[in-house]
């Protein structure tokens, strides 16, 4: 009996692990964020995947509040010199923003695969046949 993968299984299991959304075995990335051309296990072509700036946007918008709150708290509680913020706040900001980008990107790619997401296209209605000059002259007379 074959188990059908649900969206939750595909997106969370394979996306968070940065694995192929079809088989769950092949690696999704070549480097930290560069997408592999295809799955080395099942051969799935990853050209369909285009998360663009989605992962970076989600991570930045999520982590902006705690990072800002941390910096404001340090400033109000201790009134430190500027170099203290560089030693505390900047590493906190980097550690809270950079590592989550990879799993977020994996989840968005798995979501695109599961939901068969494609680039938006406008549907062009069929063109009416062009009227000739004789048709136009016949109507006007």
C-alpha positions, 0 to 999 in steps of 0.5 A: 500500500502506497502512502500519499504524501500530504502538503504537511508531509512534503513541505515540512518533512522535506522542505525543512530538511532541504531534500528533494520534494519528490523523493525526499532523498536528494539534496536541494541545494549545492551550496548554502542557498544555490539551488541544485540543477536536479535531484541526484536521487530521482532526477527531478528537474528543479527549474520549476522552483523560483522562491525569489526573495520570499524566504529572505522577506519572511525571515527578515519580517519575522526576526525584525521585531525580536532583534529590534526589541533586543537592541532597544532593551540594551539601549534603555537598560544599560545605555552602552557605547555604540561598540557594545551594540556591534558586539551584541546586537549585530551578531544576534541579528545575523544569527537570527536571520541567516540560518533560517533562510535555507529551511524557509527556501526549502519549504517554499520550493517544496510548497511550489512542487506540491501545489504545482505552482507556476509563473502567472500567465495572462490568458489571451482571448482569441482574436476576431477576424480582421475586417476588410475594406470592402466589408467596411464600405458595404456597411457604410453605404 
